[in-house]
Each structure stands twice: as structure tokens, then as C-alpha cells.
Amino acid sequence: LSQSTSLRDIASLVLKVMCQNFEWDLGQIWLVDPQIQALRFITSWHSPNIAISHLVTSVDNQIVKPGTGMVGEIWDTCRPCWETDLSQESIPLSAELELQGELHTGCGFPIMSDGHILGIMTFFACQVQQPQPSLLNAMRVIGSQIGQFIKRREAEEALQQLAAIVESSEDAILSADLNGKIISWNSGAEKLYGYSASEAIGHSLNDLIKASYDQFSQQVQLDNPSKVNYCQTIHHRKNGSPFDVLLTISQVRDTAGHITGMSLIAKDISDRRAIERMKDEFVSIVSHELRTPLTSIRGALGLLLTGKLGTLSEEGKRFLQIAINNSDRLVRLINDILDLERLESDKINLNKQPCDIADLMEQTAEIMQPMADKANVTIKVFPVSAIVSVDPDRLLQTLTNLLSNAIKFSDSNSTIWLSATVVNQEIGQSAELQSASKPPLPDIFPDPYLLVSIKDEGRGIPPHKLESIFERFEQVDASDSRQRGGTGLGLAICRSIIQQHGGKIWVESKLGKGSIFFVALPLESDRINSLKD
């Protein structure tokens, strides 16, 4: 078995040896086809002394369903079977020989691996043979050995196929150990970075492609084993030139489940990023050119509405108010576009300073209280006193935007909860550092960190929109921008602000039940205060 190279070769050899040693005239092997849930004929061997060649060709590509004849019975019971008188049985695909009186005795046994049946081996003889317990026991052992061989060959073929896919991939696929030393390097990586496999393997990721391995390693080791991390970053080629890559990072584990390193798939997105930058620059230029005349138009409309330039009819005032509302919406849209462009191009320097998150939460609630009163919505605040290093204006902008959205999409007489908690996974969430709500913990944040949540009782967000609503001009419903005055850029701005703070923002939602937006920010352990009374 260890020296055989293919399943058909080993099957033919085993059938021949068993038939010759135990005086069987015909041997067959069937394997389970999981796609059709049936046994498929693989090959056979027969004694040259009997004329059954037509049977061998007639069973090619034939299948047997569970419970059909002796083969199906063995599949159902997972036990060897011995039939002394075939005239009393319906033997699949051997009926014509049986009727001619050529075959009298048949037996078979399952091919097993880890308690699962992989196939069946059957043998037939022209002479009557009585059951032999020792032979049946030998069949069990042989079935187990063949099962192990099949599993080994399947694993080897799967590895060979995977290796071929990895090696032929246009994307760079590489792996590194926990120290950042490169273990594997495919041809796609050679083309992308300019280093050959011999030049790359054994060297540090940090030194070779200027990749921040420490950050990746921390994410992989803290992350959920079943989750894959994605990020856009900049790597460097052998000639020193930087380029944009979309990086996919996942864990590598040994057979005991311990993390031994990570695998990375890098895709060159330089062309896509260049197009995005051109688009952003175009939008920025257009927005700047629109802002000045639009400001003049808004001022003139406001002056007309005051009546200082003449009295207007009620119908005229109504149309003028519509024009003012639409101009205000355009001003907000342009301001949001410019704001987002500056954030994503790092043209805004965050003015980080130590701030108590409890104070920012209370300010957010105070700012949004008039809007909540108008919508007949209650805001409940559950702050935690913790010092974070943030730009207070930008974080306040994020929280007010999230709270504004929650109010817009909440029904009258509903409640919104603005909560915070400090999470320290090493010591657990103590009662002193726990808020009223317990949102799910993010996977990739170091301990401790601050988690702020805004929970509403609104209409909820469809599952396929939970990620896309953080993109530009994405809304749950296209009519929202007209009915509720949004620009579709608020959440994109929030995400950009939080990312620049080294944090993470995401949402969980159930249709008809409401949504919870989470903001996680890194927190220094020596800056945790006691929970506010």
C-alpha cells in the first residue's frame, strides 16, 4: 500500500492477490460518490479460467444505490457479508452470470476510515464456499488499511492541488512564523515584490517589504480563529518603490490548534487607488468651485425670505422655503464631501488630547436633546469615566452623527441608549467597569479598550447593508436622503475619524427591532477611572 501510486493500481493488485490466495474468481471494488450518494464501480479482476470479460466492461461507470443487493446491504450495515448461495440473492450487475450458473458464492466487506465507509470490495466464486471467520476478520483489517490509503492519497492530492493553485496565483501568497520570518513565497510574490523565493525565505517581513509585522501578528493572535482580516496598506518592492496592496491575513495553526504564524495574500491595487485618488481630487475641486456661488445663492434666498426686498405671497414663500431647504442640503453635501476628502487624504491633523469620555457623551446628549424632543424620543445616557486620547471635536462629531441617525430612524415614544464600557479581557469585565449594556467584544483590539454603543428601536438594517452603509453615498433606502435630509456621507466620515484614532466602528442590527452602533477606541490601562455615579 505504501508503495502504490494510484487507487486503481492498488485496487487491482489487492483484488488479484485476494482472488488468487482465497480462490475467488471475480473481485470488484466500489467507492462512495458523496455527490450522488451512491457507490460507483472503480475496477475489477477476474480469473482467466472463466469467460466473464463481458461483465467487466458492462459495469464500467455503473452505480449502486444504498440497500440494493449485497453491495448496498454492506453499505447500509457497514459489516462484511457472505452469501453461500447467490441464487437466493439479487447481486447487482452480476445477474447474467448468476443465471448462467457461473457464480455461486459471494462475499464483501466495507472499506472504512475513522468510522466512515469509503467503499466496498466484493468477491465471487464459481465453487460453493462456506463462511470462514478468519477470512472475514482479515477482510476487516484489509478494509481498514485500504481506507487509510485512500484518505492519505486524497490528502496528498488535495495538498498538491492547493500547492499548484498557490504557486500559479497572480496574487502574492506568503506565510511567516510568529517572529515575522518568511516561510513560503509563491511566484506571484516574486513578480509583485521583485524578490525570488530564495532571496525572501528566511528573512523578516519588516526588512524585506517594509510591512509592519508587529501589528499583523497582534491582530492574528488576538483574532477569532475563523475570521480573516482585511486591510489596505503600503508595501515596498525590491527597488524601494512603494505601492498600494489589499492584504488578507489569516492564522496558521498546527495540529494541536496552536497559532504558529500567519498567511498573507497581497493584491496590487495601485491602479484602483490611483483612479480613486483622481476621482476624489475631481470631487474636491468641483465641491470647492460650487461652495462660493452656492453660499451667495443661499444668502440671497435668505434675504428674500425676510421680506426686506419686497412682500411675497404665501405661495411664493412656500416655494422660496423649498429652495432654501435644498440649498442648505447642497451646502451640507459639499461640506461633507470636503470633510471626508480632507480626512482620507490626511490633510486634517487630529488635535488629540486627554478627554473624559463621560463628558463627551453628556455633551453629545445635550446637543441632540432638542432634536430628540421634537421627535418625541428619549435619550438615556450610561457613561463611564475613562480618559481617552482623542480629538474632542472630531469624536463629538462622530457621536452626534450616530445619535442623530438614531433619532431620525426612531419612532415617536421610543428610547435611545448611549452607553460606554471599558473592556479588559485579561481581568474580565468587573462590575465597576461595566455599563448597563453588554455589546459583543471586538476581536482585534488590545486590552484595555473603550467601547461606546448607540442603541435604538428603529426599523433596523438589512444584513447585506451592515458593511456597505459605511461607504460613500450608501443608505439603507435611497429615499432617505430626500425624506430625512441625509447626504449618505455621515457614516463614511464617522468611520474615517474613528480609524484615524486607531479604533473600529461597526453595527449590529435586526430588522424591525433596531440597531446598535459600536465604537471601539484603544485605552491606556493607567487612564481608567472609577465608574461615574
C-alpha positions as CSV (number, residue, x, y, z in Angstrom):
1,L,0.0,0.0,0.0
2,S,2.8,2.4,0.9
3,Q,4.5,2.0,-2.4
4,S,1.4,2.2,-4.6
5,T,0.9,5.4,-6.6
6,S,-2.8,5.3,-7.6
7,L,-6.0,4.0,-6.2
8,R,-6.8,2.0,-9.3
9,D,-3.3,0.3,-9.2
10,I,-3.7,-0.7,-5.5
11,A,-7.3,-1.9,-6.1
12,S,-6.3,-4.1,-9.0
13,L,-3.4,-5.5,-7.0
14,V,-5.4,-6.3,-3.9
15,L,-8.2,-7.8,-5.9
16,K,-5.7,-10.1,-7.8
17,V,-3.9,-11.2,-4.6
18,M,-7.1,-11.9,-2.7
19,C,-8.7,-13.8,-5.5
20,Q,-5.6,-15.9,-6.2
21,N,-5.0,-16.7,-2.5
22,F,-8.5,-17.3,-1.4
23,E,-9.8,-19.0,-4.6
24,W,-12.2,-16.3,-5.8
25,D,-12.9,-16.0,-9.5
26,L,-14.1,-12.3,-9.6
27,G,-13.3,-9.3,-7.5
28,Q,-14.8,-5.8,-7.7
29,I,-14.2,-2.5,-5.9
30,W,-16.8,0.3,-5.4
31,L,-16.3,3.7,-3.9
32,V,-18.8,6.0,-2.4
33,D,-19.6,9.1,-4.5
34,P,-20.8,11.7,-2.0
35,Q,-22.3,14.0,-4.6
36,I,-24.8,11.4,-5.8
37,Q,-24.9,9.3,-2.6
38,A,-24.2,6.1,-4.5
39,L,-21.5,3.5,-4.9
40,R,-19.6,3.9,-8.2
41,F,-17.7,1.0,-9.8
42,I,-13.9,1.5,-10.0
43,T,-12.3,-1.6,-11.3
44,S,-12.3,-5.5,-11.1
45,W,-10.1,-8.5,-11.6
46,H,-11.2,-12.0,-12.8
47,S,-9.7,-15.4,-13.2
48,P,-8.6,-16.2,-16.8
49,N,-10.3,-19.6,-16.4
50,I,-13.8,-18.1,-16.7
51,A,-15.4,-16.2,-19.5
52,I,-16.7,-13.1,-17.8
53,S,-14.9,-10.3,-19.7
54,H,-18.3,-9.0,-20.8
55,L,-19.2,-8.4,-17.2
56,V,-16.1,-6.3,-16.6
57,T,-16.9,-3.9,-19.4
58,S,-20.7,-3.8,-18.6
59,V,-20.2,-2.4,-15.1
60,D,-17.9,0.4,-16.1
61,N,-19.3,3.8,-14.8
62,Q,-22.2,1.9,-13.1
63,I,-23.6,2.9,-9.8
64,V,-25.4,1.2,-6.9
65,K,-27.8,2.9,-4.5
66,P,-28.0,2.0,-0.8
67,G,-29.8,-1.1,0.0
68,T,-29.5,-2.6,-3.5
69,G,-28.3,-6.2,-3.4
70,M,-25.3,-7.4,-1.5
71,V,-23.2,-4.3,-2.2
72,G,-26.0,-2.0,-1.0
73,E,-26.5,-4.2,2.1
74,I,-22.9,-3.9,3.1
75,W,-23.1,-0.1,2.7
76,D,-26.1,0.0,4.9
77,T,-24.7,-2.2,7.7
78,C,-21.0,-1.3,7.4
79,R,-20.3,-5.0,8.1
80,P,-18.8,-7.9,6.0
81,C,-21.3,-10.1,4.2
82,W,-21.1,-13.8,3.0
83,E,-23.6,-15.3,0.7
84,T,-23.1,-19.1,0.0
85,D,-26.0,-19.4,-2.5
86,L,-26.3,-16.5,-4.9
87,S,-29.4,-18.0,-6.5
88,Q,-31.3,-16.7,-3.5
89,E,-29.9,-13.1,-3.7
90,S,-30.1,-10.3,-6.2
91,I,-26.5,-9.4,-6.9
92,P,-26.1,-6.1,-8.7
93,L,-24.5,-6.2,-12.1
94,S,-23.8,-9.9,-11.9
95,A,-27.3,-11.2,-12.6
96,E,-26.5,-12.5,-16.1
97,L,-23.6,-14.6,-14.8
98,E,-25.6,-15.9,-11.8
99,L,-28.4,-17.0,-14.1
100,Q,-25.9,-18.9,-16.2
101,G,-24.8,-20.7,-13.1
102,E,-21.2,-19.4,-13.2
103,L,-21.2,-17.7,-9.8
104,H,-22.4,-19.5,-6.6
105,T,-20.7,-17.8,-3.6
106,G,-20.2,-14.1,-2.9
107,C,-18.7,-12.0,-0.1
108,G,-17.8,-8.4,0.5
109,F,-16.5,-6.0,3.1
110,P,-16.6,-2.3,3.7
111,I,-13.6,0.0,3.2
112,M,-13.5,2.1,6.4
113,S,-11.7,5.2,7.7
114,D,-12.3,6.9,11.0
115,G,-15.7,5.2,11.3
116,H,-16.9,6.3,7.9
117,I,-17.4,4.0,4.9
118,L,-15.4,4.9,1.8
119,G,-16.3,2.0,-0.4
120,I,-17.0,-1.8,-0.8
121,M,-14.9,-4.7,-2.1
122,T,-16.8,-7.8,-3.3
123,F,-15.6,-11.3,-4.4
124,F,-17.4,-14.1,-6.2
125,A,-16.6,-17.8,-6.8
126,C,-17.8,-20.4,-9.2
127,Q,-17.5,-23.0,-6.5
128,V,-19.6,-23.1,-3.3
129,Q,-17.5,-21.7,-0.4
130,Q,-18.6,-21.8,3.3
131,P,-18.1,-18.8,5.5
132,Q,-14.6,-18.5,7.0
133,P,-14.5,-16.3,10.2
134,S,-10.7,-15.9,9.9
135,L,-11.1,-14.6,6.3
136,L,-13.9,-12.2,7.4
137,N,-11.5,-10.8,10.1
138,A,-8.8,-10.5,7.6
139,M,-11.2,-8.6,5.3
140,R,-11.9,-6.1,8.1
141,V,-8.2,-5.4,8.5
142,I,-7.6,-5.1,4.8
143,G,-10.7,-2.7,4.5
144,S,-9.2,-0.5,7.2
145,Q,-5.8,-0.4,5.6
146,I,-7.2,0.4,2.2
147,G,-9.3,3.1,3.8
148,Q,-6.2,4.7,5.3
149,F,-4.5,4.5,1.9
150,I,-7.5,6.3,0.2
151,K,-7.5,9.0,2.8
152,R,-3.8,9.5,2.5
153,R,-4.0,9.7,-1.3
154,E,-6.9,12.2,-1.1
155,A,-4.9,14.4,1.3
156,E,-1.8,14.2,-0.9
157,E,-3.8,15.1,-4.0
158,A,-5.6,18.0,-2.2
159,L,-2.2,19.3,-1.0
160,Q,-0.8,19.0,-4.5
161,Q,-3.8,20.8,-5.9
162,L,-3.6,23.5,-3.3
163,A,0.2,23.9,-3.9
164,A,-0.5,24.3,-7.6
165,I,-3.2,26.9,-7.0
166,V,-0.9,28.9,-4.7
167,E,2.1,28.7,-7.0
168,S,0.1,29.7,-10.1
169,S,-1.8,32.6,-8.4
170,E,-1.2,36.1,-9.8
171,D,-1.5,37.4,-6.2
172,A,1.4,37.3,-3.8
173,I,0.8,34.4,-1.3
174,L,3.3,34.1,1.5
175,S,3.5,32.9,5.1
176,A,5.5,33.9,8.1
177,D,6.2,32.5,11.6
178,L,5.5,34.3,14.9
179,N,8.8,36.1,14.6
180,G,7.9,37.6,11.2
181,K,10.3,35.3,9.4
182,I,9.1,34.4,5.9
183,I,8.4,30.6,5.4
184,S,6.9,30.5,2.0
185,W,6.9,32.7,-1.1
186,N,5.0,31.9,-4.3
187,S,5.7,33.0,-7.9
188,G,3.1,35.8,-7.5
189,A,5.1,37.3,-4.7
190,E,8.2,37.1,-6.8
191,K,6.5,39.1,-9.6
192,L,4.9,41.6,-7.2
193,Y,7.9,42.4,-4.9
194,G,10.8,41.5,-7.1
195,Y,12.5,39.1,-4.7
196,S,13.0,35.4,-5.7
197,A,11.9,32.7,-3.2
198,S,15.5,32.0,-2.3
199,E,16.0,35.7,-1.5
200,A,12.8,36.0,0.6
201,I,12.5,32.8,2.6
202,G,14.2,33.2,6.0
203,H,14.2,37.0,6.0
204,S,12.0,39.3,8.0
205,L,8.8,40.8,6.6
206,N,9.7,44.1,8.1
207,D,13.1,44.2,6.4
208,L,12.0,42.8,3.1
209,I,8.8,44.6,2.2
210,K,8.6,47.2,4.9
211,A,5.5,45.7,6.3
212,S,4.5,46.3,9.9
213,Y,4.5,42.7,11.0
214,D,4.0,43.5,14.7
215,Q,0.6,44.9,14.0
216,F,-0.4,42.0,11.8
217,S,0.9,39.5,14.4
218,Q,-1.1,41.1,17.2
219,Q,-4.3,41.0,15.1
220,V,-3.8,37.4,14.2
221,Q,-3.0,36.2,17.7
222,L,-6.0,38.1,19.3
223,D,-8.5,37.5,16.5
224,N,-11.2,34.9,16.2
225,P,-9.7,31.7,14.6
226,S,-12.5,31.5,12.0
227,K,-12.1,35.1,10.9
228,V,-9.9,36.6,8.2
229,N,-8.6,40.2,8.4
230,Y,-8.5,42.5,5.5
231,C,-6.7,45.9,5.2
232,Q,-5.3,48.3,2.7
233,T,-1.7,49.2,3.3
234,I,1.5,50.2,1.5
235,H,4.4,47.7,0.8
236,H,7.7,48.2,-0.9
237,R,9.3,46.4,-3.9
238,K,12.9,45.3,-4.1
239,N,13.8,48.6,-5.9
240,G,12.3,50.5,-3.0
241,S,9.2,51.8,-4.8
242,P,6.0,51.8,-2.6
243,F,2.7,50.5,-3.9
244,D,-0.8,50.0,-2.6
245,V,-1.9,46.5,-1.6
246,L,-5.1,44.9,-0.4
247,L,-3.9,42.5,2.3
248,T,-5.7,39.4,3.5
249,I,-4.4,38.0,6.8
250,S,-5.3,34.7,8.4
251,Q,-3.9,32.4,11.1
252,V,-1.8,29.3,10.6
253,R,-2.3,26.7,13.2
254,D,-0.6,23.3,14.0
255,T,-2.4,20.0,14.5
256,A,-2.9,20.9,18.2
257,G,-4.6,24.1,17.3
258,H,-1.8,26.4,18.4
259,I,-1.1,29.5,16.3
260,T,2.3,29.1,14.6
261,G,2.2,32.0,12.2
262,M,0.1,33.7,9.6
263,S,-0.6,33.6,5.9
264,L,-0.8,36.7,3.8
265,I,-2.4,37.3,0.4
266,A,-1.3,40.6,-1.2
267,K,-3.0,42.1,-4.2
268,D,-1.7,45.1,-6.0
269,I,-4.4,47.8,-6.1
270,S,-2.2,50.7,-7.3
271,D,-4.3,51.3,-10.4
272,R,-7.5,51.2,-8.4
273,R,-6.1,53.5,-5.8
274,A,-4.9,55.9,-8.5
275,I,-8.4,56.0,-10.0
276,E,-9.9,56.6,-6.6
277,R,-7.5,59.5,-5.9
278,M,-8.3,61.1,-9.3
279,K,-12.0,60.8,-8.5
280,D,-11.5,62.3,-5.0
281,E,-9.5,65.1,-6.4
282,F,-12.1,65.8,-9.1
283,V,-14.9,65.8,-6.5
284,S,-12.9,68.1,-4.2
285,I,-12.2,70.6,-7.0
286,V,-15.9,70.6,-8.1
287,S,-17.0,71.0,-4.5
288,H,-14.7,73.9,-3.8
289,E,-15.9,75.6,-7.0
290,L,-19.5,75.1,-6.0
291,R,-19.2,76.3,-2.5
292,T,-18.7,80.0,-3.2
293,P,-21.6,80.5,-5.6
294,L,-23.9,78.3,-3.5
295,T,-23.1,80.4,-0.5
296,S,-24.2,83.5,-2.4
297,I,-27.4,81.9,-3.6
298,R,-28.2,80.8,0.0
299,G,-27.6,84.3,1.3
300,A,-29.8,85.8,-1.4
301,L,-32.6,83.4,-0.8
302,G,-32.5,84.1,3.0
303,L,-32.7,87.8,2.3
304,L,-35.7,87.4,0.1
305,L,-37.4,85.3,2.8
306,T,-37.1,88.1,5.3
307,G,-39.3,90.4,3.2
308,K,-36.8,93.3,3.1
309,L,-36.7,93.2,-0.7
310,G,-40.5,93.1,-1.1
311,T,-43.5,91.2,0.1
312,L,-44.1,87.7,-1.1
313,S,-47.3,85.8,-1.4
314,E,-47.8,82.7,0.8
315,E,-47.3,80.5,-2.3
316,G,-44.1,82.4,-3.1
317,K,-42.8,82.0,0.5
318,R,-43.5,78.3,0.3
319,F,-41.5,77.8,-2.9
320,L,-38.8,80.1,-1.5
321,Q,-38.5,77.9,1.6
322,I,-38.2,74.8,-0.6
323,A,-35.3,76.4,-2.5
324,I,-33.7,77.4,0.8
325,N,-34.0,73.8,2.2
326,N,-32.5,72.4,-1.0
327,S,-29.6,74.9,-1.0
328,D,-29.0,74.0,2.7
329,R,-28.9,70.3,1.7
330,L,-26.4,71.1,-1.0
331,V,-24.2,73.1,1.4
332,R,-24.2,70.1,3.8
333,L,-23.4,67.7,1.0
334,I,-20.4,69.8,-0.2
335,N,-19.1,70.3,3.3
336,D,-19.4,66.6,4.0
337,I,-17.5,65.8,0.7
338,L,-14.7,68.2,1.6
339,D,-14.6,67.0,5.1
340,L,-14.3,63.4,4.1
341,E,-11.7,64.2,1.4
342,R,-9.5,66.0,3.9
343,L,-9.8,63.2,6.4
344,E,-9.0,60.4,3.9
345,S,-6.1,62.4,2.5
346,D,-4.6,63.1,6.0
347,K,-4.9,66.8,5.4
348,I,-6.6,67.2,8.8
349,N,-4.3,66.9,11.8
350,L,-6.1,65.5,14.8
351,N,-5.7,67.6,17.9
352,K,-5.5,64.7,20.3
353,Q,-5.7,65.5,24.0
354,P,-6.8,63.6,27.2
355,C,-10.6,63.7,27.4
356,D,-13.1,62.1,29.7
357,I,-15.4,60.1,27.5
358,A,-18.2,60.7,30.0
359,D,-18.0,64.5,29.4
360,L,-18.2,64.0,25.6
361,M,-21.2,61.6,25.9
362,E,-23.0,64.2,28.1
363,Q,-22.2,67.0,25.6
364,T,-23.5,64.8,22.7
365,A,-26.8,64.2,24.5
366,E,-27.2,67.9,25.3
367,I,-26.5,68.9,21.7
368,M,-29.0,66.4,20.3
369,Q,-31.7,66.9,23.0
370,P,-33.7,69.5,21.0
371,M,-33.9,67.2,18.0
372,A,-34.9,64.3,20.3
373,D,-37.6,66.4,22.0
374,K,-39.0,67.4,18.5
375,A,-39.1,63.7,17.5
376,N,-40.6,62.7,21.0
377,V,-37.6,60.3,21.6
378,T,-36.0,59.7,24.9
379,I,-32.2,59.6,25.2
380,K,-30.7,57.6,28.1
381,V,-27.0,58.0,28.8
382,F,-24.9,55.5,30.7
383,P,-21.4,57.0,30.8
384,V,-18.2,55.5,32.2
385,S,-15.4,57.9,33.3
386,A,-12.3,56.9,31.3
387,I,-9.6,59.2,29.9
388,V,-9.0,58.7,26.2
389,S,-6.5,60.5,23.9
390,V,-8.8,61.9,21.2
391,D,-9.6,64.9,19.2
392,P,-12.7,66.0,21.2
393,D,-14.3,67.9,18.3
394,R,-13.9,65.0,15.9
395,L,-15.2,62.4,18.4
396,L,-18.1,64.7,19.3
397,Q,-18.8,65.0,15.5
398,T,-18.9,61.2,15.3
399,L,-21.2,60.7,18.4
400,T,-23.6,63.4,17.3
401,N,-23.8,61.9,13.8
402,L,-24.6,58.5,15.2
403,L,-27.1,59.8,17.7
404,S,-28.7,62.0,15.0
405,N,-29.2,58.9,12.8
406,A,-30.7,57.0,15.7
407,I,-33.2,59.8,16.3
408,K,-34.1,60.1,12.6
409,F,-34.9,56.5,12.3
410,S,-36.7,56.0,15.7
411,D,-40.5,56.1,16.1
412,S,-42.2,58.5,18.5
413,N,-42.2,57.5,22.1
414,S,-39.1,55.2,21.6
415,T,-35.8,55.2,23.5
416,I,-32.2,55.6,22.5
417,W,-29.4,54.3,24.8
418,L,-25.9,55.9,24.7
419,S,-23.6,53.7,26.7
420,A,-19.9,53.1,27.3
421,T,-17.9,50.4,29.0
422,V,-14.2,49.7,29.5
423,V,-13.2,46.2,28.4
424,N,-10.2,44.4,29.8
425,Q,-10.1,40.8,28.6
426,E,-7.3,39.8,30.9
427,I,-9.2,40.6,34.2
428,G,-12.7,40.3,32.7
429,Q,-15.4,43.0,32.9
430,S,-15.7,43.9,36.5
431,A,-18.8,45.3,37.9
432,E,-17.1,48.7,38.5
433,L,-16.2,48.9,34.8
434,Q,-19.4,47.6,33.3
435,S,-22.1,49.7,31.7
436,A,-25.8,48.8,31.5
437,S,-25.5,47.1,28.2
438,K,-23.1,44.4,27.2
439,P,-22.2,44.7,23.5
440,P,-20.2,41.9,21.8
441,L,-16.4,42.4,22.1
442,P,-14.3,43.2,19.0
443,D,-11.6,40.7,18.1
444,I,-8.5,42.7,17.3
445,F,-8.3,45.4,19.9
446,P,-5.6,45.3,22.7
447,D,-6.6,45.4,26.3
448,P,-8.0,47.6,27.7
449,Y,-10.2,49.5,25.3
450,L,-13.2,51.7,25.4
451,L,-16.4,50.6,23.8
452,V,-19.2,53.1,23.1
453,S,-22.6,52.0,21.8
454,I,-25.7,53.8,20.5
455,K,-28.7,51.6,20.6
456,D,-32.1,52.4,19.0
457,E,-35.5,50.8,18.5
458,G,-35.8,51.8,14.8
459,R,-36.6,49.9,11.7
460,G,-33.2,48.1,11.6
461,I,-30.7,47.5,8.8
462,P,-30.8,44.5,6.3
463,P,-27.8,42.1,6.8
464,H,-26.4,42.8,3.3
465,K,-26.2,46.5,4.2
466,L,-24.3,46.2,7.5
467,E,-20.9,46.8,5.8
468,S,-21.9,49.0,2.8
469,I,-23.6,51.7,4.8
470,F,-20.2,52.9,5.9
471,E,-19.3,53.6,2.2
472,R,-19.8,56.9,0.5
473,F,-23.4,57.8,-0.6
474,E,-24.7,54.5,0.8
475,Q,-28.0,54.5,2.6
476,V,-30.4,51.8,3.7
477,D,-33.1,53.3,1.5
478,A,-32.5,55.6,-1.5
479,S,-35.4,57.8,-0.4
480,D,-33.8,58.5,3.0
481,S,-31.8,61.4,1.6
482,R,-35.0,63.1,0.4
483,Q,-37.2,62.3,3.3
484,R,-34.7,62.7,6.2
485,G,-32.2,65.1,4.9
486,G,-29.1,62.9,4.9
487,T,-26.3,63.1,2.4
488,G,-25.1,59.5,2.6
489,L,-21.7,60.6,3.8
490,G,-22.1,60.8,7.6
491,L,-21.2,57.2,8.4
492,A,-18.2,57.3,6.0
493,I,-17.0,60.4,7.8
494,C,-17.5,58.6,11.2
495,R,-15.5,55.6,10.0
496,S,-12.7,57.7,8.8
497,I,-12.5,59.7,12.1
498,I,-12.5,56.5,14.2
499,Q,-9.9,54.8,12.0
500,Q,-7.6,57.8,12.4
501,H,-7.9,57.4,16.1
502,G,-6.8,53.7,15.8
503,G,-10.3,52.5,16.5
504,K,-13.1,50.5,14.9
505,I,-16.7,51.2,14.2
506,W,-19.4,48.6,13.2
507,V,-23.1,48.0,13.5
508,E,-25.3,45.0,14.5
509,S,-29.0,45.1,13.7
510,K,-32.2,43.1,13.4
511,L,-35.0,44.2,11.1
512,G,-37.9,45.6,12.9
513,K,-36.0,45.5,16.2
514,G,-33.4,48.3,15.9
515,S,-29.7,48.7,15.6
516,I,-26.6,49.1,17.8
517,F,-23.6,51.1,16.5
518,F,-20.4,50.3,18.3
519,V,-17.3,52.5,18.5
520,A,-14.1,50.9,20.0
521,L,-11.1,53.0,20.9
522,P,-7.7,52.0,22.3
523,L,-7.4,52.8,26.0
524,E,-4.3,53.0,28.3
525,S,-4.8,50.9,31.4
526,D,-3.4,53.6,33.7
527,R,-6.1,56.0,32.5
528,I,-9.1,54.1,33.7
529,N,-11.1,55.9,36.4
530,S,-13.9,54.6,38.5
531,L,-17.4,54.4,37.1
532,K,-19.4,57.5,37.3
533,D,-22.1,57.5,39.9
